[in-house]
Amino acid sequence: MTRQIPHNAPTSPPAAADPGPLAAVDPDLRPVRAEGLSLLGEYEGGGYDEPRYLVSRGDGQMVLVSRMLNAVLAGVGDGRTLAQIAENAGQTYGAVLSPEAVHYLIEHKLKPLGLAGFGEEEQEERPRANPLLGLSLRGVLLPAKVVRRLAAVFYPLFVAPVIVTVLLALGVLDVWLLATGHANASIHASIGSPLLMLAVFGVMLANTLFHECGHAAGCHYGGGQPGAIGVGVLIMVPAFYTNVNDAYRLDRRGRLRTDLGGIYFNAVFAVVIGAIYLLTGFAPLPAIIVLIHLQILQQLIPLVRLDGYYILGDLVGVPNLFEQIPHILRRAILRREPARPIATLRPRTRRIITAWVALVVPALIAALVNLILFLPSYLHTASINIAHYWQVCGIGIAEGDVGIAAVAVISIVVLLVPWVGLTSLVLRTIAKVTLLVARRRRKAAAESKRRGGACGTEGGVAAYQRQVTR
């Protein structure tokens, strides 16, 4: 049970490229914006060498664009012609733009992202975020309206005196549990009883949902609008998520508050559990507090899209760290420039991301190799355990022991989820590879046609699309 925000984190856009000679266009053409488009202003605290600007599409996807593209997009709509857009955008950007240049930017950069186009043309399918190592098989647990009401109830927990009180209380509670041995005794008691294990599972489930409320409340506190809370599979494990896509328009402090909100609410939950234990002496509660601490540590690991990944991304000002991996590897290993122009990172940001890549890539490769080598053994062991728990479930039902039967059913589900997630990952990988091959074939065919004498723009600009879930 981990937090995975399916936020449509904005992509890092490519830098400007030389389009070559531009074809003549009708300066009276009137491009239109995509429906529901919102310009959210500068992405505060970005790690790029030049400012980037946020654009929200009507379908909830976020896109980062350069200052020039933002200036062009700001002028699109309200019946303005290419000539008028070029004049307005040129004044905003501080450069002379021709109608041909504006047409090129709309046709080759804004249109592929689903941000703008020409009314008489059929709109292309807009790119959507679908990261390979992101959440799959998602389903909504709590709709956005309910989540926003909960966020409005819990957001006062982010007031500074409350935060200090919670952290001090958690520190005192941890020291007391360790010094008195209550934590160790609780773990032994819980393991030995199916009913207590079931109680631990139920409370940890509530803690995980409260964790998601923390992300929503943190987003609300900063002025954002959180979305739905749901559940899915993160690679091979079940995971809850909160759609806090709107947090991208907040400043760095607001985004970090949203990222850390789940972990902070884990601390709040642990303090409440500790208080209940002092009042009731219920045996499994100290064990639950230990598990909450382990969950916090797990969430801080920035290897996959857990809280630590988003915290690191917001600290360095680069929303989609995984997008940087091929560019960093190409520079660090092959000593070559990226295959396509990309946004230039600040030196300090590049050093931090390079260090992150140096840790993440070997870890992911090692995990993949381990999975491939031991997959038959894992499958054999899982099948044996599933058969065992199925028998235990039958015995529990026959003897009327609800606790044993429930624990057995939960164990079977836990054993099945990784294989469902792995199957989904394999199918998505095949789909992505197939799509990539098809795109390259289309690109090669278009390039061949252009070289054969087709008139139009020389060169090309790679569309940058994005994922998130935030």
Buried (B, 14 or more C-beta within 10 A) or exposed (E): BBBBBBBBBBBBBBBBBEBEEBEEBEBEBBBBBBEEBEBBEEBBBBBBEEEBBBBBBEEBBBBBBBBBBBBBBBBBBEEBBBBBBBBBBBEBBEEEBBBBBBBBBBBBBBBBBBBBBBEEEEEEEBBBBBBEBBBBBBEBBBEBEEBBEBBBEBBEBBEEEEBEEBBEBBEEBBEBBEEEEBBBBBBEBBEEBBBBBBBBBEBBEEBBBBBBBBBBBBBBBBEBBBBBBBBBBBBBBBBBBBBBBBBBBBEBEBBBBBBBBBBBBBBBBBBBBBEBBEEEEBBBBBBBBBBBBEBBEBBBEBBBBBBBBBBBBBBBBBBBBBBBBEBBBBBEEEEEEBEBBBBEBBEEBBEBBBEBBEEBEEEBEEBEEEEEEEEEEBEEEBEEBBEBBBEBBEEBBEEEBEBBBBBBBBBBEBBEBBBBBBBBBEEBEEEEEEEEEEEEEEEEEEEEEBEEEEEEBEEBBBBBBBBBBB
